[in-house]
Amino acid sequence: MLLNLKLQNFRQFTDKVIDFASGLTAVRAAPEKGKSTIIEGILYALVGTKGLADSLADVVTWGEADSSLKATLQFRLGQTYTLTRSKSGAELMFGDERVTGQTEVTKFVENLFGAKAEALVQLMVAKQGEVRGALSGGPSKA
């Protein structure tokens, strides 16, 4: 269950905090107000640049340095995890444990969810025009 997401210099959000209610959350807004950006921020926090549709340079808020982009995601899956990711690194904290490093955090998330990063992205998000998502690759890919 998602608890909250903080985006800094991520597309149109210079400093945005989203608190998710327990249960099902619907995100509703006018076009171009950041619904897809919120989803992309969650994916970036979880799996890094593999969760982005564009390069990091194209995702950072216009006029800001790539190094200023940051996503922090807090979620509960048995226990509470806090995941922070930026160009300079990634860190995942849970209980008294800590995992650091882009690759190490992504591998931890893959093991936690039981799927490779690319499959996680497809399983979590069916992009517009790609409703079949992960299923289009057949049973072995899914």
Secondary structure, DSSP 8 states (H G I E B T S, - for coil): -EEEEEEEEETTEEEEEEE--SS------STTSSHHHHHHHHHHHHHGGGG-SS-HHHHB-TTS-GGG-EEEEEEESSSEEEEEEETTEEEEEETTEEEESHHHHHHHHHHHHTS-HHHHHHHH---TT-TTGGGGG-TTT-
